Amino acid sequence: MGHLTQTKHNSPHPEKTITCFAFIHNGDASALLGDEWKGYRFKGNLFYVPEWKNGFPPHEIRALFWKCQKVWSLEHEIELLKRELKRLNEEFDSLEVKAAFYRRQLVLESRVSMILQRSFI
C-alpha cells in the first residue's frame, strides 16, 4: 500500500479523500466543515465541543433546537408577565389612592352625621 497522498498507481489522492480520511481517522470536524470548526470532533458516537469536556450524544444535539425554541418561548412569556405585573401594580397604586380618598370621605361623613344626629336629638 502506498503513502496517504498516493494510490497504488502513483497518482495523487483527491483532496476530498484526504479530508474524509482525516475526519474518519481523527474525528476532526474541521476536515469536512472548514476552519471555523477547529477543535470540534466526533469520537465514539459523541460530538465534542472545545469548551465542554463531555461529548454530546445525537439525541441531545437534536434536542438543542427544541430547547432553544422553549427558551425563546419562556423569555417571551416572561416579558408578557412583566408587562402584566407592571400594569397591575399601576392599577393597584391607583386603587390605593381611591381607597384613601373614600376612607377620608367616610370618616368625614361619619363625623358630620354624628354632629347632625346630636343636633337633632
C-alpha positions, 0 to 999 in steps of 0.5 A: 500500500502506498503513502496517504497522498498516493494510490497504488498507481502513483497518482495523487489522492483527491483532496476530498479523500484526504479530508474524509480520511482525516475526519474518519481517522481523527474525528476532526470536524474541521476536515469536512466543515472548514476552519471555523470548526477547529477543535470540534470532533466526533469520537465514539458516537459523541460530538465534542465541543472545545469548551465542554469536556463531555461529548454530546450524544445525537439525541441531545444535539437534536434536542438543542433546537427544541430547547432553544425554541422553549427558551425563546418561548419562556423569555417571551412569556416572561416579558408578557408577565412583566408587562402584566405585573407592571400594569397591575401594580399601576392599577393597584397604586391607583386603587390605593389612592381611591381607597384613601380618598373614600376612607377620608370621605367616610370618616368625614361623613361619619363625623358630620352625621354624628354632629347632625344626629346630636343636633337633632336629638 
